[in-house]
Amino acid sequence: MSKISEKFAELQEKNQKALISYIMAGFPNEKSTISVVRGLVKGGVDIIELGFPFSDPLADGPVIQNASTISLKKGTKIDKFFALVKKIRKETDIPLVLMTYTNILYHKGYQKFIKDAKNAGIDGFILPDMSVEESKEYLQAAKNIADTIFLISPNTSKTRIQKIAKASSGFLYLVAIYGITGVKTGIKNYTIKAIKNVKKQTDGKIPIGVGFGVSTPDDVKKYIKAGADGVIVGSAFLKLIEKTPQSKLESKIESFTKSLKKQTLQKK
C-alpha cells in the first residue's frame, strides 16, 4: 500500500476525511516554503501537493500563475526542488504529491524523473495535462514507485471515468468547477451531483478528492457532506502566503489549516 493510500485508510479508521493543501515550491522563496510546510503540518493537513513551476500552466488561474512566475524568477529548478523535498522529508513523513506538467517529466525521461522524485521523497504525481490515452509510458515508469493521480470533471462520461479511475492510484481528483484553479464561483449543484455519481461509479475502490475553487471552511464542510473523501485547497493558501510577513507565516498557515481541517472530522 502506498503512503497516500495508507493515509486515507488511517483517516477512515478515525472517521475523518482528508485535507489536502496545494502550495507552490519556492514561492515566494525557499525559506517561506519550509515555514508554510511546518504550519500545514502543525495545522493538521493530511497530504501536501507541492507545485513545481511551469512556464505555461494551462489549468491554473492567476494566483497560481503568479506564484509559478515568482518561483521561476527565484531560480526554482528540478535539482533545487528535489533538494527542498529532501529538507521537508527530514521534518515530516506526510504524503507529498508533485503537481506539475507533463513536459517537465518527459524532458528528463519518465523513468529517471520518477525515480529521482521518489528518492527525494515524492509519493505521487498530478499532471493536469496528462491524458489517459497517452499515459502508457508514464504509468509504466510510475508502477510500484509512486501514485498517479488523474483528473476528471463534472462532465466526464461514465465510460471515461471508469478508464481514468483504473489508471489512477492514491486518489482520483475531481475538478469542482468548469475552468481554471482559484476561480471562486460558489458551490455548484452540478459538483455535488458529480461527487455522488463518481462515488457510485467507482464503488469505493479509490478515494475522491475535490479541488479547484475551494477556499473556505464552509466549502470544505459542504464537499465532505456531499461525500468527498478529501478536499484540496490551493489558491487560498497562496493568497495568505502572499500577504503574510515571513515572521508570521508559520502561525498564520497553522491557524487557517486548523479551521479547514476541523470540517473534515465526521460526527459519529
Kinemage of the C-alpha trace (Angstrom):
@kinemage 1
@onewidth
@group {chain A} dominant
@subgroup {mainchain}
@vectorlist {calphas} color= white
{ca met a 1} P 0.000 0.000 0.000
{ca ser a 2} L 1.316 3.458 -0.919
{ca lys a 3} L 1.820 6.201 1.637
{ca ile a 4} L -1.169 8.094 0.198
{ca ser a 5} L -3.420 5.008 0.366
{ca glu a 6} L -2.239 4.364 3.930
{ca lys a 7} L -3.212 7.926 4.857
{ca phe a 8} L -6.753 7.514 3.501
{ca ala a 9} L -7.080 4.156 5.314
{ca glu a 10} L -5.859 5.749 8.560
{ca leu a 11} L -8.348 8.619 8.202
{ca gln a 12} L -11.193 6.193 7.533
{ca glu a 13} L -10.427 4.401 10.792
{ca lys a 14} L -10.555 7.757 12.597
{ca asn a 15} L -13.816 8.688 10.827
{ca gln a 16} L -12.111 11.625 9.141
{ca lys a 17} L -11.728 12.905 5.586
{ca ala a 18} L -8.528 14.248 4.039
{ca leu a 19} L -7.479 17.871 3.936
{ca ile a 20} L -5.087 18.255 1.015
{ca ser a 21} L -3.187 21.506 0.554
{ca tyr a 22} L -1.510 22.834 -2.561
{ca ile a 23} L 1.456 25.202 -2.359
{ca met a 24} L 3.976 26.355 -4.949
{ca ala a 25} L 7.550 25.295 -4.150
{ca gly a 26} L 9.867 28.290 -3.933
{ca phe a 27} L 7.070 30.841 -3.537
{ca pro a 28} L 7.934 33.480 -2.583
{ca asn a 29} L 11.228 31.776 -1.623
{ca glu a 30} L 12.575 28.516 -0.226
{ca lys a 31} L 12.607 29.734 3.386
{ca ser a 32} L 8.916 30.612 3.123
{ca thr a 33} L 8.092 27.189 1.668
{ca ile a 34} L 9.665 25.450 4.689
{ca ser a 35} L 7.743 27.749 7.076
{ca val a 36} L 4.488 27.059 5.207
{ca val a 37} L 5.021 23.294 5.347
{ca arg a 38} L 5.653 23.497 9.102
{ca gly a 39} L 2.435 25.484 9.522
{ca leu a 40} L 0.472 22.995 7.409
{ca val a 41} L 1.764 20.020 9.405
{ca lys a 42} L 1.058 21.713 12.755
{ca gly a 43} L -2.404 22.643 11.473
{ca gly a 44} L -3.209 19.001 10.747
{ca val a 45} L -3.056 18.790 6.947
{ca asp a 46} L -3.135 15.195 5.678
{ca ile a 47} L -1.442 15.441 2.262
{ca ile a 48} L 0.628 18.231 0.710
{ca glu a 49} L 0.707 18.924 -3.021
{ca leu a 50} L 3.915 20.682 -3.974
{ca gly a 51} L 3.670 22.618 -7.205
{ca phe a 52} L 6.709 22.747 -9.458
{ca pro a 53} L 6.568 25.902 -11.615
{ca phe a 54} L 5.902 25.674 -15.323
{ca ser a 55} L 6.044 28.470 -17.888
{ca asp a 56} L 2.603 27.729 -19.351
{ca pro a 57} L 0.365 26.329 -16.577
{ca leu a 58} L -2.848 25.903 -18.579
{ca ala a 59} L -5.014 24.572 -15.727
{ca asp a 60} L -4.056 27.324 -13.295
{ca gly a 61} L -5.695 30.633 -12.537
{ca pro a 62} L -3.930 33.981 -11.916
{ca val a 63} L -2.996 33.233 -8.283
{ca ile a 64} L -1.092 30.036 -9.098
{ca gln a 65} L 0.285 31.515 -12.336
{ca asn a 66} L 1.711 34.416 -10.343
{ca ala a 67} L 3.252 32.056 -7.757
{ca ser a 68} L 4.731 29.986 -10.591
{ca thr a 69} L 6.269 33.067 -12.239
{ca ile a 70} L 7.821 34.253 -8.961
{ca ser a 71} L 9.185 30.771 -8.201
{ca leu a 72} L 10.764 30.544 -11.662
{ca lys a 73} L 12.307 34.027 -11.281
{ca lys a 74} L 13.805 32.924 -7.942
{ca gly a 75} L 15.558 30.121 -9.808
{ca thr a 76} L 13.497 27.061 -8.907
{ca lys a 77} L 14.904 24.228 -10.981
{ca ile a 78} L 14.399 20.452 -10.684
{ca asp a 79} L 17.554 19.823 -8.649
{ca lys a 80} L 16.703 22.676 -6.308
{ca phe a 81} L 13.141 21.342 -5.972
{ca phe a 82} L 14.341 17.825 -5.095
{ca ala a 83} L 16.745 19.279 -2.510
{ca leu a 84} L 13.804 21.176 -0.976
{ca val a 85} L 11.709 17.984 -0.863
{ca lys a 86} L 14.569 16.224 0.957
{ca lys a 87} L 14.616 19.031 3.537
{ca ile a 88} L 10.851 18.650 4.047
{ca arg a 89} L 11.263 14.872 4.362
{ca lys a 90} L 13.704 15.350 7.255
{ca glu a 91} L 10.927 17.091 9.200
{ca thr a 92} L 7.792 15.106 8.316
{ca asp a 93} L 6.683 11.822 6.763
{ca ile a 94} L 3.416 13.354 5.498
{ca pro a 95} L 2.496 12.176 1.962
{ca leu a 96} L 3.870 14.564 -0.673
{ca val a 97} L 2.423 14.875 -4.177
{ca leu a 98} L 4.202 16.670 -7.002
{ca met a 99} L 1.859 18.702 -9.178
{ca thr a 100} L 3.360 19.924 -12.438
{ca tyr a 101} L 3.038 19.486 -16.200
{ca thr a 102} L 3.882 16.504 -18.396
{ca asn a 103} L 6.669 18.215 -20.340
{ca ile a 104} L 8.792 18.518 -17.180
{ca leu a 105} L 8.834 14.715 -16.785
{ca tyr a 106} L 9.001 13.960 -20.499
{ca his a 107} L 12.058 16.189 -20.950
{ca lys a 108} L 14.051 14.275 -18.302
{ca gly a 109} L 12.565 10.890 -19.184
{ca tyr a 110} L 9.643 9.488 -17.180
{ca gln a 111} L 11.617 6.683 -15.565
{ca lys a 112} L 14.549 8.820 -14.427
{ca phe a 113} L 12.381 11.700 -13.252
{ca ile a 114} L 10.007 9.497 -11.242
{ca lys a 115} L 12.860 7.575 -9.593
{ca asp a 116} L 14.657 10.820 -8.696
{ca ala a 117} L 11.416 12.285 -7.318
{ca lys a 118} L 10.758 9.160 -5.252
{ca asn a 119} L 14.308 9.200 -3.877
{ca ala a 120} L 13.763 12.816 -2.819
{ca gly a 121} L 10.527 11.903 -1.010
{ca ile a 122} L 7.666 12.358 -3.504
{ca asp a 123} L 4.821 9.833 -3.147
{ca gly a 124} L 2.609 10.685 -6.108
{ca phe a 125} L 2.077 12.852 -9.181
{ca ile a 126} L -0.665 15.090 -10.535
{ca leu a 127} L -0.164 16.107 -14.163
{ca pro a 128} L -3.226 18.119 -15.281
{ca asp a 129} L -2.313 17.871 -18.971
{ca met a 130} L -1.613 14.122 -18.996
{ca ser a 131} L -4.393 12.372 -20.907
{ca val a 132} L -5.129 8.777 -20.002
{ca glu a 133} L -4.843 7.811 -23.683
{ca glu a 134} L -1.206 8.950 -23.788
{ca ser a 135} L -0.203 7.748 -20.333
{ca lys a 136} L 1.178 4.251 -21.033
{ca glu a 137} L 4.877 5.149 -20.693
{ca tyr a 138} L 4.194 7.361 -17.648
{ca leu a 139} L 2.148 4.644 -15.911
{ca gln a 140} L 4.811 2.005 -16.566
{ca ala a 141} L 7.513 4.268 -15.137
{ca ala a 142} L 5.463 5.038 -12.009
{ca lys a 143} L 4.238 1.484 -11.362
{ca asn a 144} L 5.064 0.294 -7.815
{ca ile a 145} L 7.018 3.525 -7.260
{ca ala a 146} L 4.555 6.423 -6.980
{ca asp a 147} L 0.826 7.104 -7.240
{ca thr a 148} L -0.594 8.519 -10.470
{ca ile a 149} L -3.469 10.869 -9.675
{ca phe a 150} L -5.578 11.739 -12.714
{ca leu a 151} L -8.210 14.456 -13.058
{ca ile a 152} L -11.865 14.170 -14.018
{ca ser a 153} L -14.533 16.875 -14.285
{ca pro a 154} L -18.289 17.008 -13.605
{ca asn a 155} L -18.994 16.371 -17.307
{ca thr a 156} L -16.631 13.403 -17.768
{ca ser a 157} L -18.594 10.481 -19.232
{ca lys a 158} L -19.222 7.279 -17.279
{ca thr a 159} L -17.015 5.133 -19.510
{ca arg a 160} L -14.203 7.677 -19.344
{ca ile a 161} L -14.476 7.948 -15.549
{ca gln a 162} L -14.002 4.172 -15.336
{ca lys a 163} L -10.977 4.341 -17.641
{ca ile a 164} L -9.381 7.212 -15.708
{ca ala a 165} L -10.166 5.646 -12.315
{ca lys a 166} L -8.457 2.436 -13.443
{ca ala a 167} L -5.294 4.383 -14.344
{ca ser a 168} L -5.379 6.368 -11.086
{ca ser a 169} L -3.927 5.417 -7.731
{ca gly a 170} L -3.790 7.239 -4.393
{ca phe a 171} L -6.943 9.203 -5.127
{ca leu a 172} L -8.994 10.479 -8.052
{ca tyr a 173} L -9.021 14.265 -8.483
{ca leu a 174} L -12.466 15.658 -9.245
{ca val a 175} L -12.298 19.214 -10.587
{ca ala a 176} L -15.131 21.023 -8.794
{ca ile a 177} L -15.787 23.703 -11.389
{ca tyr a 178} L -15.528 24.235 -15.122
{ca gly a 179} L -12.439 26.321 -15.798
{ca ile a 180} L -9.161 27.040 -14.041
{ca thr a 181} L -7.958 26.943 -10.436
{ca gly a 182} L -8.724 29.710 -7.985
{ca val a 183} L -11.996 30.762 -9.599
{ca lys a 184} L -14.492 31.237 -6.791
{ca thr a 185} L -17.983 30.847 -8.161
{ca gly a 186} L -19.718 29.237 -5.196
{ca ile a 187} L -20.570 25.571 -4.787
{ca lys a 188} L -22.494 24.339 -7.786
{ca asn a 189} L -25.248 21.747 -7.794
{ca tyr a 190} L -23.522 20.014 -10.700
{ca thr a 191} L -20.452 19.484 -8.477
{ca ile a 192} L -22.463 17.938 -5.638
{ca lys a 193} L -24.184 15.695 -8.169
{ca ala a 194} L -20.821 14.769 -9.735
{ca ile a 195} L -19.356 13.737 -6.355
{ca lys a 196} L -22.274 11.391 -5.753
{ca asn a 197} L -22.149 9.980 -9.307
{ca val a 198} L -18.398 9.370 -9.239
{ca lys a 199} L -18.582 7.731 -5.800
{ca lys a 200} L -21.281 5.420 -7.123
{ca gln a 201} L -19.357 4.567 -10.293
{ca thr a 202} L -16.039 3.894 -8.553
{ca asp a 203} L -17.806 1.866 -5.837
{ca gly a 204} L -15.389 2.983 -3.120
{ca lys a 205} L -12.386 1.474 -4.923
{ca ile a 206} L -10.498 4.777 -4.937
{ca pro a 207} L -10.892 7.900 -2.751
{ca ile a 208} L -12.310 11.026 -4.410
{ca gly a 209} L -10.558 14.355 -3.791
{ca val a 210} L -12.347 17.560 -4.806
{ca gly a 211} L -10.409 20.674 -5.780
{ca phe a 212} L -10.473 23.984 -7.763
{ca gly a 213} L -12.276 26.962 -6.230
{ca val a 214} L -12.258 25.565 -2.666
{ca ser a 215} L -11.234 28.350 -0.310
{ca thr a 216} L -13.203 28.402 2.966
{ca pro a 217} L -14.022 26.035 5.856
{ca asp a 218} L -17.648 26.153 4.692
{ca asp a 219} L -16.624 24.928 1.211
{ca val a 220} L -14.764 22.025 2.816
{ca lys a 221} L -17.759 21.178 5.011
{ca lys a 222} L -20.194 21.116 2.061
{ca tyr a 223} L -17.992 18.923 -0.144
{ca ile a 224} L -17.369 16.479 2.707
{ca lys a 225} L -21.086 16.349 3.404
{ca ala a 226} L -21.685 15.551 -0.290
{ca gly a 227} L -19.425 12.511 0.022
{ca ala a 228} L -15.913 13.662 -0.939
{ca asp a 229} L -13.102 11.651 0.663
{ca gly a 230} L -10.753 14.615 0.519
{ca val a 231} L -10.825 18.321 -0.256
{ca ile a 232} L -7.994 20.211 -1.960
{ca val a 233} L -7.301 23.854 -1.099
{ca gly a 234} L -4.685 25.769 -3.098
{ca ser a 235} L -5.165 29.381 -4.146
{ca ala a 236} L -6.475 30.374 -0.701
{ca phe a 237} L -3.145 29.265 0.816
{ca leu a 238} L -1.154 31.123 -1.838
{ca lys a 239} L -3.117 34.330 -1.215
{ca leu a 240} L -2.415 34.001 2.517
{ca ile a 241} L 1.290 33.376 1.858
{ca glu a 242} L 1.467 36.448 -0.399
{ca lys a 243} L 0.085 38.867 2.180
{ca thr a 244} L 1.752 37.457 5.334
{ca pro a 245} L 5.199 38.570 6.574
{ca gln a 246} L 7.780 35.772 6.896
{ca ser a 247} L 7.859 36.126 10.717
{ca lys a 248} L 4.130 35.297 10.994
{ca leu a 249} L 3.842 32.840 8.118
{ca glu a 250} L 4.036 29.561 10.033
{ca ser a 251} L 1.462 30.581 12.658
{ca lys a 252} L -0.974 32.075 10.113
{ca ile a 253} L -0.829 28.941 7.947
{ca glu a 254} L -1.278 26.740 11.015
{ca ser a 255} L -4.364 28.671 12.113
{ca phe a 256} L -6.008 28.624 8.662
{ca thr a 257} L -5.199 24.928 8.218
{ca lys a 258} L -6.825 24.082 11.561
{ca ser a 259} L -10.006 25.912 10.526
{ca leu a 260} L -10.176 23.833 7.339
{ca lys a 261} L -9.195 20.517 8.943
{ca lys a 262} L -11.899 20.913 11.585
{ca gln a 263} L -14.510 20.494 8.837
{ca thr a 264} L -13.151 17.077 7.803
{ca leu a 265} L -13.909 15.478 11.183
{ca gln a 266} L -17.018 13.345 10.867
{ca lys a 267} L -19.533 13.185 13.679
{ca lys a 268} L -20.159 9.635 14.834
